[in-house]
C-alpha cells in the first residue's frame, strides 16, 4: 500500500505545473534525500567532535589528530566517484540503501570490537567515508525530479543535509563524556537505522533517469574544461566547509583551551551558519546566477579565513568563522546550481566528480591545519594558505564566467 501511495503521489506531482517549486517534483523523495544526507553527514564528521577525547586516550600528536579527522573526508571524496557511477548504473535509491547498510554495520562493528590505536581510527575513517559519499547519491536522487528553473532550490534543500555536522558537534562530546567516546559509535547506529527505514519507504527514483552508458562514457565530462573548473570551485567552497567542520573542535580546544563540550557548541554555531544558507545560496544563484554569487563568496571567504589567521581572542575567531561558513555555505549551493545546467545528462557522475573535489579540498584543509600546528606551533599558516586558494578561485572564476555565458544554453542562469 505504501509503495502504491508514493507512486501515485509521484506521478501526480510530475504532471503538475512547474511554476511552483513544491508542485514541480516529488516532495517525499526530497525529504528522504535530506534525511539520508543529514544523518550521513552527522557520522561523516563524527571523529572531529570526538577528536579531543580520542587524542587524549590514544596520545596522538597534532599531525595525527589532523590526519585522523581528515581521513573520512578523503575516503568520502574518492567514494563519491564510485557512488556517482552507481547512481547512473543502478539508480540513486538502491545506491543509497547499500551505502547506508555499510555505514551502519561498520559503526556497529567498531563499537562492539573497540578502536584502540591510531591505525584503528584511520580504518574507521575509511568506513565513515561511505557516509560522506552520500553526497553523490542524495543530490541526484532529489535533483532528477526537478526542472532547470528549480535546480538550485532542490539541490540546496537536499544539500542542507550537511547540517548533520551540527548534530555531531552538539551531541557527540556530551555523549562521549557520559558514556565514553567508543559508545558514541554504537549510539549513532540508532538514528541511522531509523532514517534507513524512512528512506526505503519515502524515496523513489525519478522516471526521467538517463539510460546507462558504457563505463568509459561516464568520464567524458573530464575532457571538458568546464568540469575541471566546477571541481576546482567546489574544492574551495565545500572543502572549506567540511574541513572546518572536522577541524574546529581541535582548533578551539588547542587554541583557547575550551572543554570538548564547549568547543562542540562553538563548532555547531559555525557549521549551522554554513548549513542554513546552502539552500539560500541555491535560490540566490537561481535568481542572479551561480557565478555572480560565487564572486562574492570567494571574496568574503578569503577575507574571513585570512582574518582567522591573526585572531587572538575567541569572540573574534568565532565571528570570523561564522562569516566564513556563511560564505562557503552560499558557495556550495551556488556551484550546484551551475552543475546540472552544464551537465544535466551526466548529473550522477558529475555530482560524484565535483563532490570528490570538494572532499579533497576538505582533506587538505583539515590535515594541513594539523601539520601547521605541529611544525610551526600555530594554525595560522593553514588558514592563510586556504584563504589564498579562495583568492585564486575568485580570479579563475573571473576568467571563465564570460565564456560560460556565451557557450552555455541561452536558458541557463549563469
Secondary structure, 3 states (H helix, E strand, C coil): CHHHHHHHHHHHHHHCCCCCHHHHCCHHHHHHHHHHHHHHHHHHCHHHHHHHHHHHHHCCCHHHHHHHHHHHHHHHHHHHHHHHHHHHHHCHHHHHHHHHHHHHHHHHHHHHHCCCCHHHHHHHHHHHHHHHCCHHHHHHHHHCCCCHHHHHHHHHHHHHHHHHHHHHHHHHHHHHHHHCHHHHHHHHHHHHHHHHHHHHHHCCCCCCCCCCCCHHHHHHHHHCHHHHHHHHHHHHHHHHHHHHHHHHHHHHHHHHCCCHHHHHHHHHHHHHHHHHCHHHHHHHHHHHCHHHHHHHHHHHHHHHHHHHHHCCCHHHHHHHHHHHHHHHHHHHHHHHHHHHHHCHHHHHHHHHHHHHHHHHHHHHHHHHHHHHHHHHCCCHHHHHHHHHHHHHHHHHHHHHHHHHHHHCCCCCCC
